[in-house]
Amino acid sequence: MTMLGNCSQNNTSEQKQDLNLANLDTTVAPGADFYQYATGGWQKANPIPDEYSRYGTFDKLREENQKQIKELIEELSKKNNAFGSNAQKVSDLYKMGIDSVKLNAEGAAPIRPFLEEIAAANTEKEIIRLIAKIGKYASNPFFGFYVGPDDKNSSMNIAQLAQSGIGLGDREYYLADDEHSKMLRDEYRKLINTQFKNAGYSDADAAKASSVVMKIETELAESHITKEMRRLPELNYHKYLVSELNEKVAPFDWAYYLEEVGAANADSINVSQVEPVRRAIQLIHTEPIDHIKDYLSWKVINSAANFLSDEFVNANFEFYGKKMSGSKELRPRWKRSIDAVNSALGEAVGQLYVEKYFPPQAKDRMLQLVENLKTSLGERIDNLEWMSDTTKSKAHEKLAAFIVKIGYPDKWKDYTPLEIKEDSYWANMMRAAEYEYNDMIKDLNKPVDKTKWYMTPQTVNAYYNPSSNEICFPAGILQPPFFYMNGDDAINYGGIGVVIGHEMTHGFDDQGRKFDKEGNLTDWWTPTDASRFDERAKVLVDFYDNIVVIDTVHANGTFTLGENIADQGGLQIAYNAFLKTEQAKQNKKIDGFTPAQRFFLSYALLWAGNVRDEEILRLTKIDPHSLGKWRVNGALPHIDAWYEAFDIKETDPMYVPKEQRVAIW
């Protein structure tokens, strides 16, 4: 990752950071296609590498991040690291990932004991034990179990069940009638068939298993709640006593299942999606046991594939990489190994990363920006003409209660229980998954730890968590084009300022607004204000529904509503805060652009990128964020200041009449 202009921590202050005007395409008018105008040069200079299905500013930063982490790990590997130390675990796991000779010699051997254990099962009780066991180290079979905050008592962790068990990511892939979805189903069947053969099954048994897996996953998908319905938290909360589960959900050996997942002491459980869990249990009861064993075997094979020999990895890439996403080339082994180490030992890597690459002064500047943005959001709440004073007062309480996390955690994870040994790459990844599972299960019935981080410090991203009412900005995102340690206010407020405002707005989007200042799912709005909010949100839904992303495929305004509200709010809040700066008041041009213009150019650059057609289709189906182009061309037409900054006229293609612009936050 290029940390603050490729400077080390010691010489960061010596280099001024600025917008690169080569990123623009000035052959296009701002009011015709602002995304192309502001990022066309970047797109031309950064074609999609064959290993990517899309390539944008996030990906470019992650790539630099990987190079830095590789250097850190290679430095560790030269040392005599004590067994059991984080350094030993990080360096040894990485070595296993890049040892192609060992991986290819092992073939399917690392997963054979697990497949044999599944094959030996003969009773439903044994199947239940395997479902619980496999869910600890592989993708959840049938339904998911986890421990997390109680939506209506956010200070306590409770057991939770949720729909799960499908390998294609979304129910629509199994049910949609379009040619692309049919093609993907056919290719998925081929993948299952190939991987069973790679695991040592005969042609006939592999063919049977692929049919069985597809049948079970399709039946699970048919009962799944749609992604749009999952956005409504009140419809995904069904807390029952364990003693009620047989009656309220489905007859099942709940006591044995909960004992096997490590939750024997749970007295109540939230079943997020009741019908899908009910249907999954019905399948467990009624499917022939041999069918269930094929399905469970697939969960193991598919979860392990990327950590086995090349025949498994290549088959996986042919489907998930090429067919689903449009990538042309498998990513280099070292990059895949870095990802695995980040996944298994994220905070151990993060601790090394921040020591070397994260300047303390970046945290100080971010804290000041966050305070300025909080002030700005408070002012905008006060000025909302559609909201009553009663709801405004509650909104201010929630804003004041935000927990802010910047850079890295105050306390690091303890990886002492996790052993990285010289048996197999998959065995180590499995132990890492079990370590995370055990780390989660120990929180059952315990108070929520508000200091816990849900992203590693090296992650190029940010988040808002409604259950703890917190915003988090890891060290990885605190660099250009998001954060300019030595840049002017315009580009910082247009970059990381909008990101901060975006995460804050999530606390007040269509989902976040349903949680109070403590993170509890409760209605703190007056009915009239809630109705007015929904009216405004509907305008945004309709606007994005009308966007054609490719061919005849439209954006999904309902599914992306929360992110679109956050983009719109983030822009408004950050711009309002920027107006208070000396730069905005002086209004002096830099490189021919006013401060306001630089603000919006900086924002657009966050989403610069190229994306393959296959990935456009996949992301439109599974990603709650709008595509990068529409985070610019969809958001800015609703921002009055953008029209003023670039003198956008009624005759410009992107012009939206003022009375039709969305005004929420």
C-alpha positions in Angstrom: 0.0 0.0 0.0 1.3 3.5 -0.9 1.2 4.9 2.6 0.9 8.7 2.3 2.6 9.2 -1.1 5.2 6.4 -0.7 6.8 8.2 2.2 8.1 6.5 5.3 6.8 7.6 8.7 9.8 9.8 9.1 9.6 11.9 6.0 5.8 12.2 5.5 5.8 15.9 6.2 8.3 16.7 3.5 6.0 15.9 0.5 2.9 17.9 -0.5 0.1 15.7 -1.8 -2.3 16.8 -4.5 -4.8 15.8 -7.1 -3.3 14.3 -10.2 -4.9 16.2 -13.1 -4.0 13.4 -15.5 -6.9 11.5 -13.9 -9.3 13.8 -15.7 -10.8 13.4 -19.2 -11.5 17.0 -20.2 -12.8 16.0 -23.6 -16.1 15.3 -21.7 -18.2 18.0 -20.2 -18.8 17.8 -16.4 -22.6 18.0 -16.9 -22.6 15.2 -19.5 -20.8 12.5 -17.6 -19.0 13.7 -14.5 -17.6 10.2 -13.8 -15.8 10.1 -17.1 -14.8 13.8 -16.8 -13.3 13.3 -13.4 -11.8 9.8 -13.7 -11.5 9.0 -17.5 -7.7 9.6 -17.4 -7.4 7.3 -14.5 -9.4 4.6 -16.3 -7.3 4.9 -19.4 -4.0 4.7 -17.4 -5.2 1.8 -15.3 -6.7 -1.0 -17.5 -8.0 -4.0 -15.7 -5.1 -6.5 -15.1 -6.1 -10.0 -16.2 -6.3 -11.3 -12.6 -9.0 -8.8 -11.7 -12.7 -8.6 -12.6 -12.7 -4.9 -11.7 -9.8 -2.6 -10.9 -10.3 0.7 -9.1 -8.7 2.9 -6.5 -9.6 0.5 -3.7 -7.9 -2.4 -5.6 -4.9 -0.4 -6.5 -4.4 0.5 -2.8 -4.9 -3.1 -1.7 -2.3 -4.1 -4.2 0.2 -1.7 -2.7 -0.9 -2.9 0.7 -0.1 -6.5 -0.3 3.4 -5.6 -1.4 4.1 -3.9 1.9 2.8 -6.9 3.9 4.8 -9.2 1.7 8.0 -7.3 2.6 7.0 -7.4 6.3 6.5 -11.2 6.2 9.7 -11.8 4.2 11.6 -9.8 6.9 10.0 -12.1 9.6 11.0 -15.2 7.6 14.7 -14.2 7.9 14.6 -14.3 11.7 14.7 -17.2 14.1 11.1 -16.8 15.4 10.1 -18.6 18.6 7.5 -21.3 18.0 4.1 -20.0 19.1 5.0 -16.4 18.5 2.9 -14.3 16.1 6.0 -13.9 13.9 6.3 -17.7 13.6 2.6 -18.1 12.8 2.5 -15.4 10.2 5.7 -16.4 8.4 5.0 -20.2 8.5 1.5 -19.9 7.2 2.7 -17.7 4.3 5.4 -20.2 3.5 2.8 -23.0 3.3 0.7 -21.0 0.9 3.5 -20.5 -1.6 4.9 -24.0 -1.4 3.3 -25.3 -4.6 5.5 -28.5 -4.6 4.0 -29.7 -1.2 0.5 -28.6 -2.1 0.5 -30.5 -5.4 2.1 -33.6 -3.9 -0.7 -33.7 -1.2 -3.6 -33.5 -3.7 -6.8 -34.2 -1.9 -5.1 -35.8 1.1 -5.7 -32.9 3.6 -9.5 -33.2 3.2 -9.7 -37.0 3.0 -10.1 -37.6 6.8 -13.1 -35.1 6.8 -14.7 -36.7 3.8 -14.3 -40.2 5.4 -15.8 -38.9 8.7 -18.8 -37.7 6.7 -19.1 -41.0 4.7 -19.1 -43.0 8.0 -22.3 -41.2 9.3 -25.4 -43.4 9.5 -27.9 -41.6 11.7 -29.5 -38.2 11.8 -27.8 -37.6 15.1 -24.4 -38.1 13.5 -25.5 -35.7 10.7 -26.5 -33.1 13.2 -23.0 -33.4 14.9 -21.4 -33.0 11.5 -23.5 -30.0 10.6 -22.3 -28.3 13.8 -18.7 -29.4 13.4 -18.4 -28.3 9.7 -19.9 -24.9 10.4 -16.9 -24.2 12.7 -14.3 -24.4 9.9 -16.2 -24.3 6.6 -19.1 -22.6 5.0 -22.3 -23.2 7.0 -24.3 -26.2 5.8 -28.1 -25.8 5.8 -28.3 -22.8 8.1 -25.8 -20.6 9.9 -25.1 -20.3 13.6 -23.3 -17.4 15.2 -23.1 -15.3 18.4 -23.7 -11.6 18.2 -25.4 -8.6 19.9 -29.1 -8.9 20.6 -30.7 -6.3 18.4 -33.1 -5.3 21.2 -30.6 -5.5 24.0 -27.4 -4.5 22.3 -25.2 -4.7 25.4 -25.6 -8.5 25.4 -24.5 -11.2 23.0 -26.9 -14.0 22.2 -27.0 -17.1 20.0 -28.4 -16.5 16.4 -29.5 -18.6 13.5 -29.7 -17.4 9.9 -30.4 -18.7 6.4 -27.3 -20.1 4.7 -26.1 -23.2 3.0 -25.9 -22.2 -0.7 -22.8 -21.9 -2.8 -23.8 -19.3 -5.3 -24.2 -16.4 -2.9 -27.8 -15.4 -3.7 -31.1 -17.2 -4.2 -31.7 -15.5 -7.6 -28.8 -17.5 -9.2 -30.8 -20.6 -8.5 -34.2 -19.3 -9.5 -33.8 -16.6 -12.2 -34.8 -17.6 -15.8 -32.4 -15.3 -17.7 -29.7 -16.9 -19.9 -26.8 -15.7 -17.8 -28.2 -17.3 -14.6 -29.0 -20.6 -16.5 -25.4 -20.6 -17.8 -24.0 -20.1 -14.3 -26.1 -22.9 -12.9 -24.8 -25.3 -15.6 -21.2 -24.2 -14.9 -21.7 -24.6 -11.1 -22.8 -28.2 -11.7 -19.7 -28.8 -13.7 -17.6 -27.3 -10.9 -19.1 -29.6 -8.3 -18.6 -32.6 -10.6 -15.0 -31.7 -11.3 -14.1 -31.1 -7.6 -15.7 -34.3 -6.5 -13.6 -36.1 -9.0 -10.5 -34.2 -7.8 -11.4 -35.4 -4.3 -11.2 -39.0 -5.6 -14.8 -39.8 -6.4 -15.6 -42.0 -9.5 -17.2 -40.3 -12.5 -20.6 -41.9 -11.7 -20.4 -40.8 -8.0 -19.3 -37.3 -8.9 -22.1 -36.9 -11.3 -24.7 -38.1 -8.7 -23.2 -35.9 -6.1 -23.4 -32.8 -8.3 -27.1 -33.4 -9.0 -27.8 -33.9 -5.3 -26.0 -30.8 -4.2 -27.7 -28.7 -6.8 -31.1 -30.1 -5.8 -30.6 -29.4 -2.1 -29.1 -25.9 -2.6 -32.0 -25.0 -4.9 -34.5 -26.1 -2.4 -32.7 -24.0 0.3 -32.6 -21.0 -2.1 -36.3 -21.3 -2.8 -37.1 -20.7 0.9 -34.5 -17.9 1.4 -35.7 -14.4 2.2 -34.8 -12.0 -0.6 -31.8 -9.6 -0.1 -34.3 -6.7 -0.2 -36.3 -8.2 2.7 -33.1 -8.8 4.7 -32.6 -5.0 4.7 -35.5 -4.7 7.1 -34.1 -5.4 10.6 -37.6 -5.7 12.2 -38.4 -8.6 9.8 -35.3 -10.4 10.7 -35.6 -10.5 14.5 -37.4 -13.5 16.0 -36.1 -14.2 19.5 -37.4 -17.4 21.1 -36.6 -19.4 24.2 -34.8 -22.6 23.3 -37.7 -24.5 24.8 -40.0 -22.8 22.1 -37.9 -23.8 19.0 -39.6 -27.1 18.3 -43.0 -25.3 18.2 -42.0 -21.9 16.7 -39.4 -23.0 14.2 -39.3 -26.8 13.6 -39.0 -30.1 15.5 -35.3 -30.8 15.8 -32.9 -32.1 18.4 -32.1 -28.6 19.5 -30.4 -29.6 22.8 -27.9 -31.8 21.0 -27.3 -29.3 18.2 -26.6 -26.5 20.6 -24.4 -28.7 22.7 -22.4 -29.5 19.6 -22.0 -25.9 18.5 -20.8 -25.0 22.0 -24.0 -23.2 23.0 -25.5 -25.6 25.5 -25.9 -22.7 28.0 -28.1 -20.7 25.6 -31.6 -20.1 27.0 -32.8 -18.0 24.0 -31.9 -17.6 20.4 -32.7 -15.1 17.6 -33.8 -16.9 14.4 -33.2 -14.2 11.9 -35.1 -15.9 9.0 -37.5 -18.5 10.3 -38.9 -20.0 7.1 -35.4 -20.8 5.6 -34.3 -22.5 8.8 -37.5 -24.4 9.0 -37.1 -25.6 5.4 -33.5 -26.6 6.1 -34.5 -28.7 9.0 -37.2 -30.3 7.0 -34.6 -31.3 4.4 -32.4 -32.7 7.1 -35.3 -34.9 8.2 -36.5 -36.0 4.8 -33.5 -36.2 2.4 -31.9 -39.6 2.1 -28.8 -39.7 4.4 -26.5 -40.4 1.4 -27.7 -37.1 -0.2 -27.0 -35.2 2.9 -23.5 -36.7 3.1 -22.9 -35.6 -0.5 -24.0 -32.1 0.4 -21.9 -31.9 3.5 -18.9 -33.2 1.6 -19.4 -30.4 -0.9 -19.3 -27.8 1.9 -15.9 -29.2 2.9 -14.5 -29.5 -0.6 -15.6 -26.1 -1.7 -14.4 -24.4 1.4 -11.0 -26.1 1.2 -10.5 -25.8 -2.6 -8.3 -22.7 -2.6 -5.9 -24.2 0.0 -5.3 -27.5 -1.9 -3.5 -28.5 -5.0 -3.6 -26.7 -8.3 -6.3 -28.9 -9.8 -8.7 -27.7 -7.0 -7.6 -24.1 -7.2 -7.8 -23.9 -11.0 -11.3 -25.5 -11.1 -12.4 -23.0 -8.5 -11.1 -20.1 -10.5 -12.6 -21.3 -13.7 -16.0 -20.9 -12.2 -15.9 -18.3 -9.4 -13.2 -16.2 -11.2 -13.9 -16.5 -14.9 -17.5 -17.5 -15.3 -19.0 -15.5 -12.4 -16.7 -12.5 -12.3 -15.0 -12.3 -15.7 -11.4 -12.5 -14.5 -9.0 -13.8 -17.1 -6.1 -15.0 -15.0 -5.6 -16.6 -11.6 -3.9 -14.2 -9.1 -0.3 -14.9 -8.3 0.2 -17.5 -5.5 1.9 -14.9 -3.3 -1.1 -12.6 -3.4 -3.5 -15.4 -2.6 -1.2 -16.4 0.3 -1.1 -12.8 1.7 -5.0 -12.9 1.6 -5.0 -16.1 3.6 -2.6 -14.8 6.2 -4.7 -11.6 6.5 -7.8 -13.8 6.9 -6.2 -16.1 9.5 -4.0 -13.7 11.5 -5.4 -10.3 10.5 -4.5 -8.4 13.7 -1.1 -10.0 14.1 -0.3 -8.7 10.6 -2.1 -5.4 11.4 0.1 -4.8 14.5 3.3 -5.1 12.3 1.7 -3.0 9.6 0.8 0.0 11.8 4.2 0.0 13.5 5.9 0.5 10.2 3.4 2.4 8.0 0.9 4.4 10.0 2.0 7.8 11.2 0.5 8.8 14.6 -0.3 12.3 13.3 -2.7 10.8 10.8 -4.9 9.7 13.7 -4.8 13.2 15.2 -5.9 14.8 11.9 -8.7 12.2 11.5 -10.0 12.9 14.9 -10.3 16.6 14.1 -12.0 15.8 10.8 -14.5 13.5 12.6 -15.4 16.2 15.1 -15.9 18.7 12.3 -18.2 16.3 10.4 -20.2 15.6 13.6 -20.7 19.3 14.0 -21.8 19.6 10.4 -24.3 16.7 10.7 -25.7 18.3 13.8 -26.3 21.5 11.9 -27.9 19.7 9.1 -30.2 17.9 11.5 -31.2 21.2 13.0 -32.0 22.6 9.6 -34.2 19.7 8.3 -37.5 21.2 7.4 -39.3 17.8 7.2 -38.3 16.6 10.7 -40.0 17.5 14.0 -38.1 18.8 17.0 -39.0 15.6 18.9 -37.2 13.3 16.4 -34.4 15.9 15.9 -33.6 15.7 19.7 -33.3 11.9 19.5 -31.1 12.2 16.4 -28.8 14.5 18.2 -28.5 12.1 21.1 -27.6 9.3 18.7 -25.0 11.5 17.0 -23.4 12.5 20.3 -23.2 8.8 21.3 -21.1 7.7 18.2 -18.1 5.6 19.1 -15.2 6.6 16.8 -12.4 4.1 16.0 -9.4 5.2 13.9 -6.3 3.4 12.7 -6.1 0.3 14.9 -7.5 -1.3 18.1 -6.4 -0.2 21.5 -5.9 -3.9 22.4 -4.8 -6.6 20.0 -6.2 -10.1 19.6 -4.4 -12.9 21.5 -3.5 -15.6 19.0 -1.9 -17.9 21.6 -4.6 -20.6 21.3 -4.0 -20.8 17.5 -1.3 -23.3 16.4 0.3 -23.0 12.9 1.9 -26.4 12.3 3.7 -28.1 9.5 0.9 -30.6 8.6 -1.0 -29.0 5.7 -2.1 -25.5 4.5 -5.8 -26.5 4.8 -5.3 -27.9 8.3 -3.9 -24.5 9.4 -6.7 -22.5 7.7 -9.2 -24.8 9.4 -7.6 -24.3 12.8 -7.6 -20.5 12.1 -11.4 -20.7 11.4 -11.9 -22.8 14.5 -9.9 -20.2 16.5 -12.2 -17.4 15.3 -15.2 -19.6 16.0 -14.1 -20.3 19.6 -13.3 -16.6 20.0 -16.9 -15.9 19.0 -18.5 -18.6 21.1 -16.9 -17.4 24.3 -18.9 -14.2 24.0 -22.2 -16.1 24.3 -24.4 -14.6 27.1 -21.6 -12.1 27.9 -21.7 -8.3 27.6 -20.7 -6.9 24.2 -17.1 -5.8 24.0 -17.4 -2.3 22.5 -13.6 -2.2 21.9 -13.7 -5.0 19.4 -12.8 -4.2 15.8 -14.7 -5.8 12.8 -12.0 -4.9 10.2 -8.2 -5.3 10.4 -6.0 -2.2 10.5 -4.6 -2.9 7.0 -8.0 -3.0 5.4 -8.8 -0.4 2.7 -12.3 0.3 3.8 -14.5 1.7 6.7 -17.7 0.7 8.4 -20.6 1.7 10.6 -22.0 -0.8 13.1 -25.6 -0.2 14.2 -25.5 -2.5 17.2 -22.7 -0.5 18.8 -23.4 2.8 17.1 -19.8 3.1 16.0 -17.8 4.3 13.0 -14.5 2.8 12.2 -11.7 3.9 9.8 -8.8 1.5 9.6 -5.2 2.6 8.9 -5.4 1.1 5.4 -7.8 3.7 4.1 -6.0 6.7 5.5 -3.9 7.5 2.4 -4.5 9.0 -1.0 -6.9 9.2 -2.7 -9.0 9.0 0.5 -6.8 10.8 3.0 -4.0 13.3 2.1 -1.9 13.9 5.2 -0.3 16.9 3.5 -3.1 17.8 1.1 -5.4 20.8 1.1 -8.8 20.8 2.8 -10.8 20.6 -0.4 -9.4 17.2 -1.4 -9.5 15.8 2.2 -13.1 16.8 2.8 -14.1 15.5 -0.7 -12.2 12.3 0.0 -12.1 10.9 3.6 -14.5 13.6 4.7 -17.2 12.2 2.5 -16.3 8.7 3.7 -16.6 9.8 7.3 -20.0 11.5 6.5 -21.0 8.3 4.6 -20.4 6.1 7.7 -22.2 8.6 10.0 -25.2 8.7 7.7 -25.5 4.9 7.9 -26.6 5.6 11.5 -29.6 7.4 9.9 -30.2 5.4 6.7 -33.2 3.2 6.1 -31.7 0.5 8.4 -29.6 2.5 10.8 -32.4 4.9 11.7 -34.2 2.0 13.3 -31.5 1.6 16.0 -31.2 4.0 18.9 -28.1 5.7 20.4 -27.3 2.5 22.4 -27.7 0.3 19.3 -31.0 -1.2 20.1 -33.7 -1.9 17.5 -36.4 0.5 18.6 -38.6 3.1 16.9 -37.5 6.5 18.1 -39.2 8.4 15.3 -42.6 10.0 15.3 -44.9 8.3 12.8 -45.1 11.5 10.7 -41.3 11.8 10.5 -40.9 8.2 9.6 -43.5 8.6 6.8 -41.7 11.7 5.5 -38.4 9.8 5.6 -39.9 6.9 3.6 -41.3 9.4 1.0 -37.9 10.9 0.4 -36.2 7.5 0.3 -38.7 6.3 -2.3 -37.5 9.1 -4.6 -34.0 7.7 -4.3 -35.2 4.1 -4.9 -37.0 5.2 -8.1 -34.0 7.2 -9.3 -31.6 4.3 -9.0 -34.2 1.8 -10.3 -34.2 3.7 -13.6 -30.4 3.5 -14.1 -29.4 0.9 -16.7 -26.1 -0.7 -15.6 -25.6 -2.8 -18.7 -27.8 -3.9 -21.7 -31.3 -4.2 -20.2 -30.2 -4.7 -16.6 -31.2 -2.0 -14.2 -29.7 -1.0 -10.8 -31.6 -2.2 -7.8 -32.7 0.9 -5.9 -34.2 -1.0 -3.0 -31.2 -3.2 -2.4 -28.7 -0.3 -2.6 -30.9 2.2 -0.8 -28.8 2.4 2.4 -25.5 3.0 0.6 -27.1 5.5 -1.7 -28.6 7.4 1.3 -25.1 7.3 2.9 -23.4 8.6 -0.2 -25.9 11.5 -0.5 -25.7 12.3 3.2 -21.9 12.0 3.2 -21.6 14.5 0.4 -23.9 17.0 2.0 -22.3 16.7 5.5 -18.7 16.9 4.2 -19.4 19.8 1.9 -21.2 21.7 4.7 -18.1 21.1 7.0 -15.7 22.1 4.2 -17.4 25.5 3.8 -16.1 26.5 7.3 -12.5 26.1 6.2 -10.2 29.0 5.3 -9.7 27.5 1.9 -13.4 27.5 1.1 -13.7 31.1 2.4 -10.8 32.4 0.4 -12.0 30.5 -2.7 -8.6 30.6 -4.4 -8.0 28.4 -7.4 -5.3 25.6 -7.5 -4.3 24.2 -10.9 -7.2 26.2 -12.4 -9.9 24.6 -10.1 -11.9 26.3 -7.4 -11.9 24.7 -3.9 -15.5 23.5 -4.5 -14.5 21.9 -7.8 -11.5 20.2 -6.1 -13.9 18.8 -3.5 -16.1 17.1 -6.1 -13.1 15.9 -8.2 -11.6 14.4 -5.1 -14.9 12.6 -4.3 -15.2 11.2 -7.9 -11.7 9.8 -7.8 -12.6 7.6 -4.8 -14.7 5.5 -7.3 -12.4 5.6 -10.3 -12.2 2.2 -11.9 -12.9 -0.2 -14.7 -15.1 -3.3 -14.4 -15.9 -6.3 -16.6 -19.4 -7.0 -17.9 -19.6 -10.3 -15.9 -18.7 -8.4 -12.7 -21.3 -5.7 -13.4 -24.0 -8.4 -13.5 -22.6 -10.2 -10.4 -22.2 -7.0 -8.3 -25.7 -5.7 -9.3 -27.1 -9.0 -7.9 -25.1 -9.3 -4.7 -23.6 -6.0 -3.7 -25.6 -3.4 -1.6 -23.3 -0.7 -3.0 -24.0 1.0 -6.3 -21.3 0.5 -9.0 -18.5 3.1 -8.8 -19.8 5.0 -11.8 -23.2 5.5 -10.2 -21.8 6.5 -6.8 -20.7 9.5 -8.8 -23.3 10.0 -11.6 -26.1 8.8 -9.4 -25.2 10.8 -6.3 -24.0 14.2 -7.6 -27.2 15.2 -9.5 -28.9 15.5 -6.1 -26.3 17.8 -4.6 -27.0 21.5 -5.2 -23.4 22.6 -4.6 -22.2 20.4 -7.4 -24.4 22.3 -9.9 -23.0 25.6 -8.7 -19.4 24.4 -8.7 -19.4 23.3 -12.3 -22.2 25.6 -13.6 -24.4 22.6 -14.6 -27.3 23.8 -16.9 -30.8 22.5 -17.6 -29.6 21.4 -21.0 -26.8 19.1 -19.5 -27.7 15.4 -19.6 -27.0 14.9 -15.9 -29.3 17.8 -14.8 -32.1 16.9 -12.4 -34.7 19.6 -11.7 -34.3 21.0 -8.2 -37.8 19.9 -7.1 -36.9 16.3 -8.1 -33.6 16.1 -6.2 -33.5 13.9 -3.1 -33.0 15.8 0.2 -32.8 13.5 3.2 -29.8 14.4 5.4 
